[in-house]
Amino acid sequence: MFVITNREVRDDRTGLDKFGDRPNAKGPNELRLAKVDRNGDGWSVDFLDDELDPEESRKLIEEFSLALDPDKKHYASLRVACELAAQARETKSHILLFVHGFNNDMADVVARAEDIHERYKVIVVPFSWPANGGGIAGTASYKSDKRDARASAGALERAIDFVHRYLKLITEARRNELYNQAASKHPDNPEARNALYMKLLEKDC
């Protein structure tokens, strides 16, 4: 699964310990993307480089017919959005942005996300902010989490904005592609073109 986070990144750690308990050192609005995969009883974690290789971004823009300038700089969020869109189309699944509550460490977050995926057959994308987990420091952690939650509001807003922008971009590109298919099939018959276009949309949805 892909995880969006404003937690600090601890490169000297392994597995879920790479996600820190404090906001990103560059500020609480700084977002990072990580690929988290089940690895036996544990998890492997790979934080994505912020900037995409120009060749990779060019291929993604071409593959998904996106209205983006391939000569401009693009970021890991483009790669993640395209991978999730392809997975959703292939499996006919919904994508769920999951935001956890207080006292959730990363083990709690990914376990909950995995459970939601298995239970409801949706593609889960967790947004994780610096919640410290409960345990012996429960009350103190809760107060700390409240402060971190307030500080993370901007990061969550940015994450939702990214999701909305890429959803709109990829959806419009797909609609244009299907419309062109219908138009090429019935270039001189608008009624048949529109009927086929609606049929293609319904099938693709």
C-alpha positions in Angstrom: 0.0 0.0 0.0 1.0 3.6 -0.4 1.1 5.8 2.7 0.9 9.6 2.7 2.5 11.1 5.8 3.8 14.3 7.4 5.7 12.2 10.0 9.5 12.6 10.2 11.4 10.1 8.2 14.1 8.2 10.1 16.4 6.8 7.4 18.6 5.1 9.9 15.8 2.7 10.9 14.1 -0.2 9.2 10.5 -1.3 8.6 7.8 0.8 10.2 10.3 2.4 12.5 11.2 4.6 9.6 8.1 6.6 10.4 8.8 8.9 13.3 6.5 10.1 16.1 7.1 13.8 15.4 6.1 16.0 12.4 8.5 16.3 9.4 11.6 18.3 10.3 10.9 20.6 7.4 7.5 21.5 8.9 4.2 19.8 9.7 2.8 20.5 6.2 5.7 18.6 4.5 4.3 15.4 2.9 6.2 12.2 2.0 5.0 9.1 0.2 6.0 5.6 1.2 5.4 2.2 -0.3 4.6 -0.2 2.5 4.4 -4.0 1.8 3.8 -7.0 4.0 7.1 -8.9 4.7 6.3 -12.1 6.6 5.2 -11.0 10.1 6.5 -7.4 9.5 6.6 -4.7 6.9 9.0 -3.3 4.4 9.0 0.4 3.9 10.4 2.4 1.0 10.1 6.2 1.0 9.8 7.5 -2.6 12.1 10.1 -3.9 10.2 13.4 -4.2 11.1 14.1 -7.9 10.3 11.7 -10.7 12.9 10.8 -13.2 12.0 12.8 -16.4 11.7 9.6 -18.5 9.3 8.0 -16.0 7.1 11.1 -15.9 7.1 11.3 -19.7 6.0 7.6 -19.9 3.2 8.1 -17.4 1.9 11.2 -19.1 1.8 9.4 -22.4 0.3 6.2 -21.0 -2.5 8.0 -19.3 -2.9 10.7 -21.9 -2.6 13.4 -19.2 -2.9 17.1 -19.9 0.6 17.8 -18.4 3.7 19.2 -19.8 6.2 16.3 -20.0 9.1 18.8 -20.0 8.3 20.2 -16.6 9.3 18.7 -13.3 6.9 16.1 -11.8 6.8 14.4 -8.5 6.2 11.0 -6.9 2.6 11.8 -6.4 2.1 11.5 -10.1 3.5 8.0 -10.1 1.4 6.9 -7.1 -1.8 8.4 -8.6 -1.2 6.6 -11.9 -0.4 3.3 -10.2 -3.5 3.5 -8.0 -5.7 4.4 -11.0 -4.4 1.4 -13.0 -5.0 -0.9 -10.0 -8.5 0.4 -9.5 -9.3 -0.1 -13.1 -7.9 -3.6 -13.2 -9.6 -4.8 -10.0 -12.7 -2.6 -10.4 -12.1 -1.4 -6.8 -12.8 1.9 -5.0 -9.9 3.9 -3.6 -10.3 4.9 0.1 -8.3 7.7 1.7 -8.0 6.5 5.4 -7.2 9.0 8.1 -6.6 7.4 11.5 -7.4 8.8 15.0 -5.5 9.5 18.2 -3.0 7.1 19.8 -2.2 5.2 16.6 1.4 4.2 15.9 2.3 3.0 12.4 1.7 -0.7 13.3 -1.9 0.2 14.2 -2.3 2.2 11.0 -1.2 -0.4 8.5 -2.9 -3.2 10.4 -6.2 -1.2 10.3 -5.7 -0.4 6.6 -5.0 -4.0 5.8 -8.1 -5.1 7.6 -10.3 -2.5 5.8 -8.8 -3.7 2.5 -9.6 -7.4 3.2 -13.0 -6.6 4.7 -14.4 -4.2 2.1 -12.2 -5.0 -1.0 -11.1 -1.4 -1.4 -7.7 0.0 -2.2 -6.7 1.8 1.1 -4.4 4.8 1.1 -3.6 5.8 4.7 -2.8 9.4 5.6 -0.7 9.1 8.8 0.1 12.0 11.1 2.3 11.9 14.2 0.1 10.0 16.7 2.3 8.5 19.4 0.2 5.5 20.4 -1.4 4.8 23.8 0.0 2.5 26.4 1.5 3.7 29.7 1.7 7.3 28.6 -1.9 7.3 27.4 -3.1 10.7 28.7 0.1 12.5 27.9 0.2 11.0 24.5 -3.4 12.0 23.9 -2.6 15.6 24.7 0.4 15.5 22.5 -1.6 13.9 19.7 -4.2 16.8 19.9 -1.4 19.3 19.3 0.0 17.2 16.4 -3.5 16.8 15.0 -4.0 20.6 14.9 -0.5 21.1 13.4 -1.3 18.4 10.8 -4.5 20.0 9.5 -2.6 21.8 6.7 -0.9 18.6 5.6 -4.2 16.7 5.4 -5.7 19.6 3.4 -2.7 19.4 1.0 -3.1 15.6 0.7 -6.8 15.9 -0.1 -6.1 18.6 -2.7 -3.5 16.3 -4.4 -6.0 13.4 -4.5 -8.7 15.7 -5.9 -6.4 17.2 -8.6 -5.1 13.8 -9.8 -8.5 12.2 -9.7 -9.9 15.0 -11.9 -6.8 14.9 -14.2 -6.9 11.1 -14.7 -10.7 11.0 -15.0 -10.9 13.7 -17.6 -8.1 12.1 -19.7 -9.9 8.8 -19.6 -13.2 10.4 -20.6 -11.6 12.1 -23.5 -10.0 8.8 -24.6 -13.4 7.0 -24.5 -15.1 9.9 -26.3 -12.5 9.7 -29.1 -13.0 6.0 -29.4 -16.8 6.5 -29.8 -16.2 9.4 -32.2 -13.9 7.4 -34.4 -16.4 4.5 -34.5 -19.3 6.8 -35.5 -17.8 10.0 -37.0 -21.0 10.9 -38.9 -23.6 9.8 -36.4 -23.7 11.9 -33.2 -26.6 9.9 -31.7 -24.7 6.6 -32.1 -21.5 8.2 -30.9 -23.1 9.5 -27.7 -24.8 6.1 -27.1 -21.5 4.3 -27.5 -19.7 6.9 -25.3 -22.2 6.4 -22.5 -21.8 2.6 -22.8 -18.0 2.8 -22.7 -18.2 5.1 -19.6 -20.5 2.7 -17.8 -18.3 -0.3 -18.6 -15.2 1.6 -17.5 -16.6 3.1 -14.3 
